[in-house]
Amino acid sequence: MADLLGDGRKVRDELAAAGRPLTRSTLHAGLKERGQRAGTRKLDALLRELRAEPVGAGR
């Protein structure tokens, strides 16, 4: 999951800036746009991690 965390944070922060929610679907779409692939388990774990962090973490 560590390989997805950086791009996941970017997706989360961009969604927040646009006033859109961080959901499994929006996270998956954002990662896909960046050329990242994630299976169900990784995506769910990443979503939990990103929701636990404040927006802008890791910048």
mmCIF file as gemmi writes it, N, C-alpha and C atoms, coordinates in Angstrom:
data_model
loop_
_atom_site.group_PDB
_atom_site.id
_atom_site.type_symbol
_atom_site.label_atom_id
_atom_site.label_alt_id
_atom_site.label_comp_id
_atom_site.label_asym_id
_atom_site.label_entity_id
_atom_site.label_seq_id
_atom_site.pdbx_PDB_ins_code
_atom_site.Cartn_x
_atom_site.Cartn_y
_atom_site.Cartn_z
_atom_site.occupancy
_atom_site.B_iso_or_equiv
_atom_site.pdbx_formal_charge
_atom_site.auth_seq_id
_atom_site.auth_asym_id
_atom_site.pdbx_PDB_model_num
ATOM 1 N N . MET Axp A 1 ? 0.812 -1.188 0 1 0 ? 1 A 1
ATOM 2 C CA . MET Axp A 1 ? 0 0 0 1 0 ? 1 A 1
ATOM 3 C C . MET Axp A 1 ? 0.861 1.261 0 1 0 ? 1 A 1
ATOM 4 N N . ALA Axp A 2 ? 2.056 1.176 0.504 1 0 ? 2 A 1
ATOM 5 C CA . ALA Axp A 2 ? 2.936 2.344 0.566 1 0 ? 2 A 1
ATOM 6 C C . ALA Axp A 2 ? 3.168 2.957 -0.807 1 0 ? 2 A 1
ATOM 7 N N . ASP Axp A 3 ? 3.167 2.113 -1.84 1 0 ? 3 A 1
ATOM 8 C CA . ASP Axp A 3 ? 3.38 2.605 -3.197 1 0 ? 3 A 1
ATOM 9 C C . ASP Axp A 3 ? 2.213 3.461 -3.694 1 0 ? 3 A 1
ATOM 10 N N . LEU Axp A 4 ? 1.053 3.343 -3.081 1 0 ? 4 A 1
ATOM 11 C CA . LEU Axp A 4 ? -0.134 4.102 -3.488 1 0 ? 4 A 1
ATOM 12 C C . LEU Axp A 4 ? -0.384 5.324 -2.613 1 0 ? 4 A 1
ATOM 13 N N . LEU Axp A 5 ? 0.272 5.405 -1.481 1 0 ? 5 A 1
ATOM 14 C CA . LEU Axp A 5 ? -0.04 6.441 -0.504 1 0 ? 5 A 1
ATOM 15 C C . LEU Axp A 5 ? 0.185 7.855 -1.037 1 0 ? 5 A 1
ATOM 16 N N . GLY Axp A 6 ? 1.274 8.092 -1.715 1 0 ? 6 A 1
ATOM 17 C CA . GLY Axp A 6 ? 1.555 9.436 -2.246 1 0 ? 6 A 1
ATOM 18 C C . GLY Axp A 6 ? 0.499 9.902 -3.227 1 0 ? 6 A 1
ATOM 19 N N . ASP Axp A 7 ? 0.173 9.053 -4.192 1 0 ? 7 A 1
ATOM 20 C CA . ASP Axp A 7 ? -0.857 9.42 -5.161 1 0 ? 7 A 1
ATOM 21 C C . ASP Axp A 7 ? -2.224 9.481 -4.498 1 0 ? 7 A 1
ATOM 22 N N . GLY Axp A 8 ? -2.466 8.619 -3.54 1 0 ? 8 A 1
ATOM 23 C CA . GLY Axp A 8 ? -3.733 8.651 -2.812 1 0 ? 8 A 1
ATOM 24 C C . GLY Axp A 8 ? -3.925 9.966 -2.087 1 0 ? 8 A 1
ATOM 25 N N . ARG Axp A 9 ? -2.864 10.466 -1.481 1 0 ? 9 A 1
ATOM 26 C CA . ARG Axp A 9 ? -2.938 11.761 -0.787 1 0 ? 9 A 1
ATOM 27 C C . ARG Axp A 9 ? -3.24 12.886 -1.771 1 0 ? 9 A 1
ATOM 28 N N . LYS Axp A 10 ? -2.609 12.842 -2.931 1 0 ? 10 A 1
ATOM 29 C CA . LYS Axp A 10 ? -2.865 13.866 -3.948 1 0 ? 10 A 1
ATOM 30 C C . LYS Axp A 10 ? -4.32 13.832 -4.391 1 0 ? 10 A 1
ATOM 31 N N . VAL Axp A 11 ? -4.844 12.633 -4.61 1 0 ? 11 A 1
ATOM 32 C CA . VAL Axp A 11 ? -6.245 12.486 -5.01 1 0 ? 11 A 1
ATOM 33 C C . VAL Axp A 11 ? -7.152 13.054 -3.926 1 0 ? 11 A 1
ATOM 34 N N . ARG Axp A 12 ? -6.909 12.658 -2.677 1 0 ? 12 A 1
ATOM 35 C CA . ARG Axp A 12 ? -7.721 13.141 -1.549 1 0 ? 12 A 1
ATOM 36 C C . ARG Axp A 12 ? -7.708 14.665 -1.466 1 0 ? 12 A 1
ATOM 37 N N . ASP Axp A 13 ? -6.525 15.253 -1.571 1 0 ? 13 A 1
ATOM 38 C CA . ASP Axp A 13 ? -6.396 16.7 -1.438 1 0 ? 13 A 1
ATOM 39 C C . ASP Axp A 13 ? -7.071 17.43 -2.603 1 0 ? 13 A 1
ATOM 40 N N . GLU Axp A 14 ? -6.952 16.895 -3.798 1 0 ? 14 A 1
ATOM 41 C CA . GLU Axp A 14 ? -7.61 17.499 -4.964 1 0 ? 14 A 1
ATOM 42 C C . GLU Axp A 14 ? -9.126 17.407 -4.836 1 0 ? 14 A 1
ATOM 43 N N . LEU Axp A 15 ? -9.616 16.28 -4.352 1 0 ? 15 A 1
ATOM 44 C CA . LEU Axp A 15 ? -11.058 16.134 -4.147 1 0 ? 15 A 1
ATOM 45 C C . LEU Axp A 15 ? -11.548 17.142 -3.112 1 0 ? 15 A 1
ATOM 46 N N . ALA Axp A 16 ? -10.815 17.286 -2.022 1 0 ? 16 A 1
ATOM 47 C CA . ALA Axp A 16 ? -11.197 18.235 -0.971 1 0 ? 16 A 1
ATOM 48 C C . ALA Axp A 16 ? -11.214 19.666 -1.514 1 0 ? 16 A 1
ATOM 49 N N . ALA Axp A 17 ? -10.216 20.011 -2.307 1 0 ? 17 A 1
ATOM 50 C CA . ALA Axp A 17 ? -10.139 21.357 -2.877 1 0 ? 17 A 1
ATOM 51 C C . ALA Axp A 17 ? -11.308 21.629 -3.824 1 0 ? 17 A 1
ATOM 52 N N . ALA Axp A 18 ? -11.795 20.577 -4.48 1 0 ? 18 A 1
ATOM 53 C CA . ALA Axp A 18 ? -12.919 20.707 -5.405 1 0 ? 18 A 1
ATOM 54 C C . ALA Axp A 18 ? -14.271 20.563 -4.702 1 0 ? 18 A 1
ATOM 55 N N . GLY Axp A 19 ? -14.238 20.306 -3.387 1 0 ? 19 A 1
ATOM 56 C CA . GLY Axp A 19 ? -15.475 20.143 -2.639 1 0 ? 19 A 1
ATOM 57 C C . GLY Axp A 19 ? -16.169 18.823 -2.891 1 0 ? 19 A 1
ATOM 58 N N . ARG Axp A 20 ? -15.409 17.832 -3.341 1 0 ? 20 A 1
ATOM 59 C CA . ARG Axp A 20 ? -15.966 16.506 -3.617 1 0 ? 20 A 1
ATOM 60 C C . ARG Axp A 20 ? -15.568 15.543 -2.506 1 0 ? 20 A 1
ATOM 61 N N . PRO Axp A 21 ? -16.398 14.557 -2.232 1 0 ? 21 A 1
ATOM 62 C CA . PRO Axp A 21 ? -16.095 13.618 -1.146 1 0 ? 21 A 1
ATOM 63 C C . PRO Axp A 21 ? -15.049 12.58 -1.548 1 0 ? 21 A 1
ATOM 64 N N . LEU Axp A 22 ? -14.333 12.112 -0.556 1 0 ? 22 A 1
ATOM 65 C CA . LEU Axp A 22 ? -13.402 10.999 -0.745 1 0 ? 22 A 1
ATOM 66 C C . LEU Axp A 22 ? -14.187 9.712 -0.524 1 0 ? 22 A 1
ATOM 67 N N . THR Axp A 23 ? -14.435 9.018 -1.601 1 0 ? 23 A 1
ATOM 68 C CA . THR Axp A 23 ? -15.138 7.734 -1.541 1 0 ? 23 A 1
ATOM 69 C C . THR Axp A 23 ? -14.273 6.693 -2.215 1 0 ? 23 A 1
ATOM 70 N N . ARG Axp A 24 ? -14.655 5.463 -2.078 1 0 ? 24 A 1
ATOM 71 C CA . ARG Axp A 24 ? -13.911 4.385 -2.735 1 0 ? 24 A 1
ATOM 72 C C . ARG Axp A 24 ? -13.878 4.62 -4.246 1 0 ? 24 A 1
ATOM 73 N N . SER Axp A 25 ? -15.001 5.028 -4.79 1 0 ? 25 A 1
ATOM 74 C CA . SER Axp A 25 ? -15.117 5.252 -6.231 1 0 ? 25 A 1
ATOM 75 C C . SER Axp A 25 ? -14.258 6.421 -6.709 1 0 ? 25 A 1
ATOM 76 N N . THR Axp A 26 ? -14.296 7.553 -5.984 1 0 ? 26 A 1
ATOM 77 C CA . THR Axp A 26 ? -13.51 8.711 -6.415 1 0 ? 26 A 1
ATOM 78 C C . THR Axp A 26 ? -12.018 8.464 -6.225 1 0 ? 26 A 1
ATOM 79 N N . LEU Axp A 27 ? -11.66 7.731 -5.18 1 0 ? 27 A 1
ATOM 80 C CA . LEU Axp A 27 ? -10.257 7.377 -4.969 1 0 ? 27 A 1
ATOM 81 C C . LEU Axp A 27 ? -9.764 6.471 -6.087 1 0 ? 27 A 1
ATOM 82 N N . HIS Axp A 28 ? -10.546 5.472 -6.42 1 0 ? 28 A 1
ATOM 83 C CA . HIS Axp A 28 ? -10.174 4.541 -7.488 1 0 ? 28 A 1
ATOM 84 C C . HIS Axp A 28 ? -10.002 5.279 -8.815 1 0 ? 28 A 1
ATOM 85 N N . ALA Axp A 29 ? -10.931 6.163 -9.13 1 0 ? 29 A 1
ATOM 86 C CA . ALA Axp A 29 ? -10.85 6.922 -10.383 1 0 ? 29 A 1
ATOM 87 C C . ALA Axp A 29 ? -9.607 7.803 -10.414 1 0 ? 29 A 1
ATOM 88 N N . GLY Axp A 30 ? -9.322 8.47 -9.302 1 0 ? 30 A 1
ATOM 89 C CA . GLY Axp A 30 ? -8.15 9.338 -9.241 1 0 ? 30 A 1
ATOM 90 C C . GLY Axp A 30 ? -6.847 8.575 -9.372 1 0 ? 30 A 1
ATOM 91 N N . LEU Axp A 31 ? -6.773 7.417 -8.749 1 0 ? 31 A 1
ATOM 92 C CA . LEU Axp A 31 ? -5.576 6.585 -8.871 1 0 ? 31 A 1
ATOM 93 C C . LEU Axp A 31 ? -5.417 6.082 -10.294 1 0 ? 31 A 1
ATOM 94 N N . LYS Axp A 32 ? -6.521 5.697 -10.891 1 0 ? 32 A 1
ATOM 95 C CA . LYS Axp A 32 ? -6.491 5.183 -12.27 1 0 ? 32 A 1
ATOM 96 C C . LYS Axp A 32 ? -5.988 6.259 -13.236 1 0 ? 32 A 1
ATOM 97 N N . GLU Axp A 33 ? -6.411 7.511 -13.008 1 0 ? 33 A 1
ATOM 98 C CA . GLU Axp A 33 ? -5.936 8.626 -13.838 1 0 ? 33 A 1
ATOM 99 C C . GLU Axp A 33 ? -4.426 8.798 -13.745 1 0 ? 33 A 1
ATOM 100 N N . ARG Axp A 34 ? -3.856 8.406 -12.625 1 0 ? 34 A 1
ATOM 101 C CA . ARG Axp A 34 ? -2.411 8.521 -12.407 1 0 ? 34 A 1
ATOM 102 C C . ARG Axp A 34 ? -1.652 7.253 -12.798 1 0 ? 34 A 1
ATOM 103 N N . GLY Axp A 35 ? -2.357 6.323 -13.4 1 0 ? 35 A 1
ATOM 104 C CA . GLY Axp A 35 ? -1.712 5.098 -13.861 1 0 ? 35 A 1
ATOM 105 C C . GLY Axp A 35 ? -1.5 4.063 -12.777 1 0 ? 35 A 1
ATOM 106 N N . GLN Axp A 36 ? -2.159 4.238 -11.639 1 0 ? 36 A 1
ATOM 107 C CA . GLN Axp A 36 ? -2.021 3.302 -10.52 1 0 ? 36 A 1
ATOM 108 C C . GLN Axp A 36 ? -3.163 2.289 -10.549 1 0 ? 36 A 1
ATOM 109 N N . ARG Axp A 37 ? -2.839 1.085 -10.166 1 0 ? 37 A 1
ATOM 110 C CA . ARG Axp A 37 ? -3.85 0.039 -10.056 1 0 ? 37 A 1
ATOM 111 C C . ARG Axp A 37 ? -3.913 -0.42 -8.611 1 0 ? 37 A 1
ATOM 112 N N . ALA Axp A 38 ? -5.127 -0.694 -8.151 1 0 ? 38 A 1
ATOM 113 C CA . ALA Axp A 38 ? -5.288 -1.172 -6.782 1 0 ? 38 A 1
ATOM 114 C C . ALA Axp A 38 ? -6.46 -2.135 -6.725 1 0 ? 38 A 1
ATOM 115 N N . GLY Axp A 39 ? -6.227 -3.255 -6.095 1 0 ? 39 A 1
ATOM 116 C CA . GLY Axp A 39 ? -7.292 -4.218 -5.881 1 0 ? 39 A 1
ATOM 117 C C . GLY Axp A 39 ? -8.174 -3.776 -4.727 1 0 ? 39 A 1
ATOM 118 N N . THR Axp A 40 ? -9.213 -4.511 -4.507 1 0 ? 40 A 1
ATOM 119 C CA . THR Axp A 40 ? -10.199 -4.168 -3.489 1 0 ? 40 A 1
ATOM 120 C C . THR Axp A 40 ? -9.58 -4.007 -2.106 1 0 ? 40 A 1
ATOM 121 N N . ARG Axp A 41 ? -8.777 -4.941 -1.687 1 0 ? 41 A 1
ATOM 122 C CA . ARG Axp A 41 ? -8.189 -4.874 -0.343 1 0 ? 41 A 1
ATOM 123 C C . ARG Axp A 41 ? -7.269 -3.677 -0.175 1 0 ? 41 A 1
ATOM 124 N N . LYS Axp A 42 ? -6.403 -3.45 -1.153 1 0 ? 42 A 1
ATOM 125 C CA . LYS Axp A 42 ? -5.498 -2.302 -1.068 1 0 ? 42 A 1
ATOM 126 C C . LYS Axp A 42 ? -6.274 -0.997 -1.093 1 0 ? 42 A 1
ATOM 127 N N . LEU Axp A 43 ? -7.274 -0.932 -1.948 1 0 ? 43 A 1
ATOM 128 C CA . LEU Axp A 43 ? -8.065 0.286 -2.057 1 0 ? 43 A 1
ATOM 129 C C . LEU Axp A 43 ? -8.804 0.582 -0.758 1 0 ? 43 A 1
ATOM 130 N N . ASP Axp A 44 ? -9.38 -0.43 -0.151 1 0 ? 44 A 1
ATOM 131 C CA . ASP Axp A 44 ? -10.084 -0.239 1.121 1 0 ? 44 A 1
ATOM 132 C C . ASP Axp A 44 ? -9.124 0.188 2.228 1 0 ? 44 A 1
ATOM 133 N N . ALA Axp A 45 ? -7.944 -0.435 2.293 1 0 ? 45 A 1
ATOM 134 C CA . ALA Axp A 45 ? -6.951 -0.072 3.309 1 0 ? 45 A 1
ATOM 135 C C . ALA Axp A 45 ? -6.457 1.358 3.091 1 0 ? 45 A 1
ATOM 136 N N . LEU Axp A 46 ? -6.227 1.719 1.852 1 0 ? 46 A 1
ATOM 137 C CA . LEU Axp A 46 ? -5.773 3.068 1.528 1 0 ? 46 A 1
ATOM 138 C C . LEU Axp A 46 ? -6.834 4.097 1.891 1 0 ? 46 A 1
ATOM 139 N N . LEU Axp A 47 ? -8.075 3.799 1.61 1 0 ? 47 A 1
ATOM 140 C CA . LEU Axp A 47 ? -9.161 4.701 1.938 1 0 ? 47 A 1
ATOM 141 C C . LEU Axp A 47 ? -9.244 4.93 3.449 1 0 ? 47 A 1
ATOM 142 N N . ARG Axp A 48 ? -9.122 3.875 4.226 1 0 ? 48 A 1
ATOM 143 C CA . ARG Axp A 48 ? -9.127 4.014 5.693 1 0 ? 48 A 1
ATOM 144 C C . ARG Axp A 48 ? -7.972 4.901 6.156 1 0 ? 48 A 1
ATOM 145 N N . GLU Axp A 49 ? -6.802 4.674 5.611 1 0 ? 49 A 1
ATOM 146 C CA . GLU Axp A 49 ? -5.617 5.457 5.977 1 0 ? 49 A 1
ATOM 147 C C . GLU Axp A 49 ? -5.801 6.934 5.622 1 0 ? 49 A 1
ATOM 148 N N . LEU Axp A 50 ? -6.286 7.21 4.435 1 0 ? 50 A 1
ATOM 149 C CA . LEU Axp A 50 ? -6.451 8.587 3.987 1 0 ? 50 A 1
ATOM 150 C C . LEU Axp A 50 ? -7.52 9.325 4.784 1 0 ? 50 A 1
ATOM 151 N N . ARG Axp A 51 ? -8.565 8.628 5.164 1 0 ? 51 A 1
ATOM 152 C CA . ARG Axp A 51 ? -9.623 9.258 5.96 1 0 ? 51 A 1
ATOM 153 C C . ARG Axp A 51 ? -9.144 9.564 7.38 1 0 ? 51 A 1
ATOM 154 N N . ALA Axp A 52 ? -8.154 8.817 7.861 1 0 ? 52 A 1
ATOM 155 C CA . ALA Axp A 52 ? -7.638 9.024 9.22 1 0 ? 52 A 1
ATOM 156 C C . ALA Axp A 52 ? -6.679 10.215 9.277 1 0 ? 52 A 1
ATOM 157 N N . GLU Axp A 53 ? -6.118 10.599 8.141 1 0 ? 53 A 1
ATOM 158 C CA . GLU Axp A 53 ? -5.184 11.715 8.081 1 0 ? 53 A 1
ATOM 159 C C . GLU Axp A 53 ? -5.918 13.018 7.787 1 0 ? 53 A 1
ATOM 160 N N . PRO Axp A 54 ? -5.381 14.142 8.23 1 0 ? 54 A 1
ATOM 161 C CA . PRO Axp A 54 ? -5.975 15.421 7.827 1 0 ? 54 A 1
ATOM 162 C C . PRO Axp A 54 ? -5.647 15.716 6.368 1 0 ? 54 A 1
ATOM 163 N N . VAL Axp A 55 ? -6.517 16.44 5.715 1 0 ? 55 A 1
ATOM 164 C CA . VAL Axp A 55 ? -6.269 16.856 4.325 1 0 ? 55 A 1
ATOM 165 C C . VAL Axp A 55 ? -4.994 17.669 4.304 1 0 ? 55 A 1
ATOM 166 N N . GLY Axp A 56 ? -4.155 17.4 3.315 1 0 ? 56 A 1
ATOM 167 C CA . GLY Axp A 56 ? -2.887 18.1 3.19 1 0 ? 56 A 1
ATOM 168 C C . GLY Axp A 56 ? -1.727 17.393 3.858 1 0 ? 56 A 1
ATOM 169 N N . ALA Axp A 57 ? -1.98 16.27 4.507 1 0 ? 57 A 1
ATOM 170 C CA . ALA Axp A 57 ? -0.909 15.518 5.175 1 0 ? 57 A 1
ATOM 171 C C . ALA Axp A 57 ? 0.047 14.958 4.128 1 0 ? 57 A 1
ATOM 172 N N . GLY Axp A 58 ? 1.303 14.988 4.451 1 0 ? 58 A 1
ATOM 173 C CA . GLY Axp A 58 ? 2.288 14.403 3.562 1 0 ? 58 A 1
ATOM 174 C C . GLY Axp A 58 ? 2.816 15.356 2.496 1 0 ? 58 A 1
ATOM 175 N N . ARG Axp A 59 ? 2.423 16.607 2.571 1 0 ? 59 A 1
ATOM 176 C CA . ARG Axp A 59 ? 2.923 17.561 1.562 1 0 ? 59 A 1
ATOM 177 C C . ARG Axp A 59 ? 4.273 18.064 1.94 1 0 ? 59 A 1
